[in-house]
Amino acid sequence: MASPALISETGPWKDLKDHVEDIKKTHLRELMADMGRCQSMTVEFDDMLLDYSRQRATLDTIDKLFKLAEAACLKQKISRMFNGDKINSTENRSVLHVALRAPRDAVICSDRKNVVPDVWGVLDQIKEFSERVRNGSWVGATGKQLKNVIAIGIGGSFLGPLFVHTAFQTDAEAGEYAKGRQLRFLANVDPIDVAKNITGLDPETTLVVVVSKTFTTAETMLNARTLREWIIAALGPSAVAKHMVAVSTNLPLVEKFGIDPNNAFAFWDWVGGRYSVCSAVGVLPLSLQYGFEVVEKFLKGAQSIDQHFYTAPFEKNIPVLLGLLSVWNVSFLGYPARAILPYSQALEKFAPHIQQVSMESNGKGVSIDGLPLPFETGEIDFGEPGTNGQHSFYQLIHQGRAIPCDFIGVIRSQQPVYLKGEMVNNHDELMSNFFAQPDALAYGKTPEQLQKESVPEHLVPHKTFTGNRPSLSLLLPSLNAYNIGQLLAIYEHRVAVQGFIWGINSFDQWGVELGKSLATQVRKQLHASRFKGESVEGFNFSTTTMLTKYLKATSD
Ligand code: F6P
């Protein structure tokens, strides 16, 4: 019998739909009282602990989710990804970010060619180049050492590297290697971002890395031209060869731009932009700042999760469990959002990165075969480090809308601070909140409890917490380069699992194109009006009015 075209037409999907009614009758307080259930809902891997006992799920739910995984051919889809099959069918591409962190002797093929030697060819090139810049054997046009790097790129050519840089910055080992050096990121085309990036930097001691998979992204190319002018104005045209390098899959365009192809670091079309942090996109700027050895540890961390994801049985497989639970929350319990709450300031840029990984991957309206989906995919991801978020949006999470939360905690702080005589130190204080919040969400506080505390009757409704709000907790042993790589890979694979279950293509992003092409029309109009005096035409009333006002105000 042919398998149904949509996962929602399968028996396991329908079974889970019916099962929702049972779960709705059960409060998390009751679920948490079942010790056997709670014990079964923890997984340990490589000294990290996942606890998903505060999900609105029973062991039966998990079993049903495994049946859904089977109906969606999850295992086969994971294998197809690792085997280099062209699972990104709308772009006819393999999806092989796992090859970016594979050991040197691994064999991973795309188009029947082992891609691992090419990966290591570029890693070796980065190692050599970054060491030369760092030890001063590659210098700027005036012979000065290049201590500062501005990485120009946007989206996947920016968010991942920024997340990792922010996390490395406060790590003792990585931080030590970065002494005396600066790494900045120029993403936005807003002139304010240009100004912020070049302020206080001298072109003589600055290396600009232009990062763009396509080398056509409007914002990145304009920023690259602007910084090329900045360098030329200070040091003359020949300085570009020493002060600008590129990371791209499009080496002909790199050369056309005026960057020596010998100073270009390649990657490949089988690396999606948002999955590219382990390619030269992240590895080059991070190696310039922290040294290649530190970045290699990060790659090894990601690789350890790739291995785990590929081989661990689903009951012990962290990305698989996380992905299935997200599908459960979105498609069955109907939660539209997910909060990513790291109790670590070093992970400040983690949620913004995962926003792109998750929302650009899974925010789709049709199946991989182009059929309209009768259910929603993806979720709205947002987040902030705790405890800052607690003083911002947690009110809504506790008493307003229910939003499944990911609590991410770290056992050993990157920067422990101990105060003699205090009841707890800073890290204990942070972690006290990490441990407390999931229970506040799950258990809540009943009117009866409040009455026992003699809370005035008129305040009881305001102080009541309904509870029954799901979360999961991921406890990492520490936050070094290795663990940061692990965290990245866990979330990358979780997103893939969700897409595999929903039956969508998580690796294309056609939804970003329409806005780009409309901006091109506007750009042409601005140019034609400003420089040729042409009137605004071809837009609706609203856009015409705004464009006219903008042009008038900026024409003097
Ligand atoms: O507009 C979205 C996007 O295409 C992302 O998918 C990508 O990460 C980003 O733009 C940057 O693209 P590029 O690396 O080609 O400049």
Residues whose N, C-alpha, C, O or C-beta is under 5 A from the ligand:
A	BS01	F6P	I154 G155 G156 S157 V211 S212 K213 T214 F215 T217 T220 G273 R274 Q509 V512
